Amino acid sequence: MPTPSLPDTVHIRDLRGTDAEALLAFETENRAWFESHIDPRPASFYSPQGVDEHIDRCLSELALGTWHPCVIEDASGRIVGRANLKQIDAQSGTAEVGYRIAETAAGKGLATQALRHLIQQAHSRWGLTGLVAYVFEENRGSQKVLARCGFGRDRLALHGEPGRERRFTLSF
């Protein structure tokens, strides 16, 4: 599946070690918004050292081929979103997807673009054959994004606390 052209105002790229300051600003500014949709990060994450350690871990896992972290930047280079392939398993051909979009950028199609980018990367760069996503039941926006990108709700699997998070899958 080809990646659709992104508007000139956004760019999706791999996370870099030099992104710490911008990533901390993005995560801090949107903390309450994210925590209304996904599990909260530990408080220790929201510090220069916490973000540096997070980036180091992400890049180490990228080098191992088990994680593919991306950021979404606006035209000024400001981070307005993140998208990740997590738990990449070459043997099973699967990975988990995750994404988060700044509150000010929500509803503008960035999550759909980011997810399509991840699907393309999963297929062409990593040679995967399937993806999985976990979404809180009340997060209707993410469920719409997943459906728009071809994911179907898995009737069998709940993740974590029963009744809270649903599993969606995509095979290609």
Residue frames as qw, qx, qy, qz and C-alpha x, y, z in Angstrom:
[[0.000, 0.890, 0.455, 0.000, 0.00, 0.00, 0.00],
 [0.438, 0.409, -0.037, 0.800, 1.68, 3.27, -1.04],
 [0.243, -0.505, -0.431, 0.707, 1.93, 6.11, 1.43],
 [0.233, 0.865, 0.407, 0.180, -0.33, 8.99, 0.42],
 [0.380, 0.440, -0.094, 0.809, 1.32, 12.32, -0.21],
 [0.336, -0.602, -0.497, 0.527, 1.40, 14.42, 2.92],
 [0.134, 0.967, 0.185, 0.110, 0.46, 18.07, 2.77],
 [0.499, 0.567, -0.265, 0.600, 3.43, 20.40, 2.52],
 [0.324, -0.730, 0.220, -0.561, 2.69, 21.42, 6.09],
 [0.781, -0.466, 0.376, -0.177, 3.59, 18.07, 7.73],
 [0.512, 0.529, -0.677, 0.001, 6.45, 15.61, 7.52],
 [0.909, -0.369, 0.136, -0.136, 6.78, 12.14, 9.08],
 [0.479, 0.617, -0.592, 0.197, 10.30, 10.99, 9.86],
 [0.782, -0.174, -0.535, 0.269, 12.21, 8.65, 12.16],
 [0.504, -0.863, -0.023, 0.022, 12.86, 9.83, 15.71],
 [0.582, 0.542, -0.349, 0.496, 16.38, 11.25, 16.26],
 [0.622, -0.310, -0.454, 0.558, 18.56, 11.62, 19.31],
 [0.186, 0.069, -0.054, 0.979, 18.44, 15.39, 18.82],
 [0.319, -0.505, -0.522, -0.609, 14.65, 15.49, 19.30],
 [0.394, -0.307, -0.726, 0.472, 14.72, 15.54, 23.12],
 [0.006, 0.218, 0.264, -0.939, 13.83, 19.18, 23.72],
 [0.420, 0.013, -0.369, -0.829, 11.08, 19.26, 21.09],
 [0.530, -0.211, -0.806, -0.158, 9.70, 15.90, 22.20],
 [0.251, -0.288, -0.671, 0.636, 9.56, 16.97, 25.85],
 [0.204, 0.162, 0.049, -0.964, 7.67, 20.13, 24.85],
 [0.508, -0.058, -0.605, -0.610, 5.21, 18.10, 22.74],
 [0.505, -0.246, -0.821, 0.098, 4.60, 15.51, 25.45],
 [0.162, -0.256, -0.536, 0.788, 4.28, 18.09, 28.26],
 [0.271, 0.096, -0.108, -0.952, 1.92, 20.39, 26.34],
 [0.638, -0.036, -0.499, -0.585, -0.36, 17.48, 25.47],
 [0.091, 0.137, -0.919, 0.357, -0.08, 15.40, 28.64],
 [0.432, 0.191, 0.567, -0.675, -3.67, 15.91, 29.86],
 [0.661, 0.394, -0.234, -0.594, -5.05, 15.39, 26.34],
 [0.475, 0.300, -0.822, -0.093, -3.14, 12.12, 25.89],
 [0.018, -0.053, 0.885, -0.462, -4.04, 10.85, 29.34],
 [0.587, 0.219, 0.299, -0.720, -7.72, 11.30, 28.48],
 [0.783, 0.397, -0.274, -0.393, -7.24, 8.74, 25.66],
 [0.782, 0.250, -0.548, 0.161, -4.39, 6.41, 26.70],
 [0.774, -0.504, -0.261, 0.281, -2.66, 5.16, 29.82],
 [0.077, -0.979, 0.185, -0.037, -0.50, 7.84, 31.46],
 [0.663, 0.429, -0.451, 0.415, 3.27, 7.80, 31.31],
 [0.646, -0.471, -0.383, 0.463, 5.21, 7.73, 34.59],
 [0.108, -0.984, -0.070, 0.121, 5.84, 11.21, 36.04],
 [0.564, -0.530, 0.395, 0.495, 9.60, 10.61, 35.65],
 [0.594, 0.422, 0.508, 0.459, 9.16, 10.66, 31.86],
 [0.150, 0.921, 0.264, 0.244, 8.36, 14.41, 31.89],
 [0.402, -0.820, 0.236, 0.331, 11.90, 15.67, 32.43],
 [0.379, 0.754, -0.493, -0.211, 14.94, 16.17, 30.19],
 [0.165, -0.394, 0.903, -0.046, 16.53, 13.02, 31.63],
 [0.625, 0.218, 0.682, -0.311, 13.30, 11.02, 31.28],
 [0.672, 0.683, 0.041, -0.283, 12.88, 11.97, 27.62],
 [0.182, 0.696, -0.683, -0.124, 16.59, 11.37, 26.89],
 [0.363, -0.194, 0.902, -0.130, 16.28, 7.87, 28.37],
 [0.687, 0.445, 0.466, -0.336, 13.08, 7.27, 26.38],
 [0.541, 0.755, -0.266, -0.257, 14.75, 8.32, 23.11],
 [0.029, -0.556, 0.830, 0.028, 17.83, 6.19, 23.86],
 [0.535, 0.049, 0.814, -0.221, 15.57, 3.18, 24.50],
 [0.679, 0.613, 0.229, -0.333, 13.57, 3.80, 21.31],
 [0.413, 0.762, -0.461, -0.191, 16.70, 4.15, 19.17],
 [0.235, -0.390, 0.888, -0.057, 18.28, 1.06, 20.73],
 [0.622, 0.251, 0.705, -0.232, 15.17, -0.92, 19.90],
 [0.595, 0.733, -0.076, -0.321, 15.15, 0.53, 16.37],
 [0.147, 0.656, -0.731, -0.117, 18.72, -0.75, 15.95],
 [0.356, -0.123, 0.914, -0.154, 17.57, -4.18, 17.19],
 [0.270, -0.067, -0.721, -0.635, 14.64, -4.15, 14.77],
 [0.175, -0.410, -0.870, 0.209, 11.96, -4.34, 17.46],
 [0.001, -0.777, -0.396, 0.489, 10.68, -0.75, 17.39],
 [0.373, 0.360, 0.368, 0.772, 10.24, 1.93, 14.72],
 [0.126, -0.711, -0.421, 0.549, 9.68, 5.37, 16.30],
 [0.300, 0.467, 0.385, 0.738, 8.54, 8.29, 14.15],
 [0.036, -0.533, -0.347, 0.771, 7.62, 11.93, 14.74],
 [0.291, 0.714, 0.529, 0.354, 5.26, 14.15, 12.78],
 [0.293, -0.355, -0.075, 0.884, 6.45, 17.72, 12.28],
 [0.325, 0.854, 0.360, -0.189, 4.57, 20.75, 11.05],
 [0.576, 0.736, 0.047, 0.353, 6.02, 23.20, 8.51],
 [0.097, -0.899, 0.317, -0.287, 8.02, 24.98, 11.22],
 [0.498, 0.335, -0.755, 0.265, 9.61, 21.71, 12.40],
 [0.425, -0.320, 0.521, -0.667, 7.53, 21.54, 15.58],
 [0.117, -0.056, -0.991, -0.016, 6.51, 18.03, 16.66],
 [0.549, -0.069, 0.032, -0.833, 2.73, 17.68, 16.38],
 [0.934, -0.052, 0.009, -0.355, 2.49, 13.90, 16.59],
 [0.201, -0.471, 0.858, 0.032, 4.18, 10.57, 17.03],
 [0.909, 0.176, -0.121, -0.359, 3.69, 7.21, 15.37],
 [0.204, -0.547, 0.810, -0.053, 5.39, 3.95, 16.27],
 [0.853, 0.056, -0.487, -0.178, 5.65, 0.34, 15.27],
 [0.386, -0.580, 0.605, -0.386, 6.18, -1.47, 18.57],
 [0.697, -0.167, 0.680, -0.153, 7.03, -5.03, 19.46],
 [0.614, 0.546, -0.431, -0.373, 8.13, -5.78, 15.89],
 [0.709, -0.223, 0.667, -0.044, 8.35, -9.56, 15.60],
 [0.308, 0.508, -0.622, -0.510, 10.03, -10.62, 12.35],
 [0.087, -0.056, 0.994, 0.018, 9.31, -14.28, 13.05],
 [0.282, 0.512, 0.765, -0.269, 5.55, -13.85, 13.29],
 [0.227, 0.354, 0.485, 0.767, 5.54, -10.94, 10.82],
 [0.237, -0.814, -0.492, -0.196, 3.61, -8.67, 13.17],
 [0.280, 0.088, -0.326, 0.899, 3.92, -5.46, 15.17],
 [0.101, -0.748, -0.588, 0.291, 1.75, -3.19, 17.29],
 [0.237, 0.537, 0.187, 0.788, 0.97, 0.33, 16.11],
 [0.290, -0.703, -0.453, 0.466, 0.63, 3.39, 18.27],
 [0.270, 0.460, 0.199, 0.822, 0.17, 7.06, 17.52],
 [0.213, -0.714, -0.458, 0.484, -0.59, 10.29, 19.34],
 [0.273, 0.578, 0.302, 0.707, -1.52, 13.62, 17.82],
 [0.125, -0.061, -0.339, 0.930, -1.32, 17.02, 19.55],
 [0.164, 0.610, 0.673, -0.386, -4.67, 18.34, 20.69],
 [0.177, 0.686, -0.059, -0.704, -4.28, 21.39, 18.44],
 [0.186, 0.364, -0.722, -0.558, -3.69, 19.13, 15.42],
 [0.315, 0.181, 0.919, -0.154, -6.42, 16.58, 16.15],
 [0.482, 0.626, 0.528, -0.312, -9.19, 16.10, 13.62],
 [0.271, 0.783, -0.282, -0.483, -7.08, 17.20, 10.65],
 [0.906, 0.381, -0.143, -0.114, -6.26, 13.76, 9.25],
 [0.100, 0.725, -0.666, 0.143, -2.77, 13.46, 10.75],
 [0.617, -0.258, 0.705, -0.235, -3.54, 10.24, 12.63],
 [0.865, 0.408, 0.260, -0.135, -4.78, 8.64, 9.41],
 [0.506, 0.781, -0.360, 0.069, -1.68, 9.82, 7.54],
 [0.209, -0.626, 0.719, -0.218, 0.57, 8.58, 10.34],
 [0.768, -0.050, 0.604, -0.208, -1.11, 5.18, 10.44],
 [0.814, 0.576, 0.043, -0.057, -0.86, 4.82, 6.65],
 [0.231, 0.787, -0.557, 0.134, 2.83, 5.68, 6.95],
 [0.474, -0.418, 0.739, -0.233, 3.26, 2.95, 9.58],
 [0.876, 0.251, 0.373, -0.176, 1.43, 0.43, 7.40],
 [0.648, 0.728, -0.224, 0.031, 3.74, 1.26, 4.49],
 [0.006, -0.706, 0.674, -0.217, 6.84, 1.01, 6.69],
 [0.712, -0.210, 0.617, -0.260, 5.65, -2.28, 8.22],
 [0.881, 0.401, 0.239, -0.075, 5.22, -3.76, 4.76],
 [0.636, 0.728, -0.185, 0.176, 8.16, -2.32, 2.80],
 [0.055, 0.752, -0.564, 0.338, 10.85, -1.74, 5.43],
 [0.428, -0.387, 0.727, -0.371, 10.12, -4.53, 7.90],
 [0.371, 0.117, -0.856, -0.340, 8.46, -7.16, 5.68],
 [0.290, 0.072, 0.762, -0.575, 5.58, -7.62, 8.11],
 [0.172, -0.246, -0.822, -0.484, 2.25, -9.21, 7.23],
 [0.389, -0.680, -0.588, -0.201, 0.02, -7.92, 10.00],
 [0.085, 0.339, -0.346, 0.871, -0.48, -5.19, 12.57],
 [0.404, -0.585, -0.696, 0.099, -2.39, -4.90, 15.82],
 [0.011, -0.439, 0.155, -0.885, -3.66, -1.84, 17.72],
 [0.320, -0.467, -0.757, 0.326, -5.17, -1.46, 21.18],
 [0.083, -0.391, -0.115, -0.909, -7.69, 1.33, 21.75],
 [0.146, 0.175, 0.683, -0.694, -9.81, 2.30, 24.74],
 [0.164, 0.527, 0.828, 0.093, -13.47, 1.59, 24.10],
 [0.053, 0.860, 0.364, -0.353, -14.40, 5.25, 24.56],
 [0.182, -0.548, 0.383, 0.721, -11.75, 6.51, 22.08],
 [0.657, 0.581, 0.463, -0.128, -14.06, 6.65, 19.08],
 [0.278, 0.876, -0.277, -0.282, -11.69, 8.90, 17.11],
 [0.151, -0.516, 0.824, 0.181, -8.92, 6.30, 17.06],
 [0.580, 0.198, 0.786, -0.080, -11.39, 3.56, 16.24],
 [0.559, 0.773, 0.180, -0.241, -12.50, 5.57, 13.18],
 [0.113, 0.785, -0.559, -0.243, -8.85, 6.07, 12.13],
 [0.382, -0.244, 0.889, 0.064, -8.19, 2.33, 12.41],
 [0.620, 0.466, 0.614, -0.147, -11.32, 1.46, 10.40],
 [0.402, 0.860, -0.095, -0.299, -10.40, 4.03, 7.74],
 [0.083, 0.683, -0.707, -0.160, -7.02, 2.29, 7.36],
 [0.702, 0.179, -0.629, -0.281, -8.49, -1.21, 7.06],
 [0.029, 0.187, -0.869, 0.458, -8.21, -2.48, 10.64],
 [0.626, -0.368, -0.511, -0.460, -11.00, -4.66, 11.96],
 [0.488, -0.537, 0.435, -0.534, -12.09, -5.13, 15.55],
 [0.392, 0.145, -0.905, 0.078, -10.95, -8.42, 17.02],
 [0.673, -0.468, -0.238, -0.521, -13.96, -9.87, 18.83],
 [0.855, -0.202, -0.447, 0.165, -11.88, -12.17, 20.99],
 [0.643, -0.020, -0.343, 0.685, -9.11, -10.15, 22.53],
 [0.250, -0.952, -0.079, -0.155, -9.27, -7.54, 25.21],
 [0.598, 0.330, -0.377, 0.625, -6.02, -6.03, 26.38],
 [0.054, 0.249, -0.465, 0.848, -5.50, -5.09, 29.99],
 [0.285, 0.150, 0.623, -0.713, -8.56, -4.28, 32.06],
 [0.176, 0.395, 0.871, 0.232, -11.70, -6.03, 30.73],
 [0.112, 0.827, 0.548, -0.053, -14.11, -3.69, 29.02],
 [0.164, -0.834, 0.055, 0.525, -11.62, -0.85, 28.63],
 [0.028, 0.610, -0.573, -0.546, -9.30, -1.55, 25.71],
 [0.866, 0.369, 0.280, -0.190, -10.17, -3.27, 22.43],
 [0.471, -0.324, 0.648, 0.504, -7.88, -4.99, 19.97],
 [0.629, 0.698, 0.028, -0.342, -7.93, -4.18, 16.23],
 [0.633, -0.241, 0.612, 0.408, -6.00, -6.05, 13.56],
 [0.537, 0.730, -0.180, -0.383, -4.91, -5.62, 9.96],
 [0.742, -0.111, 0.581, 0.314, -3.47, -8.32, 7.69],
 [0.466, 0.797, -0.169, -0.345, -1.77, -7.56, 4.38]]
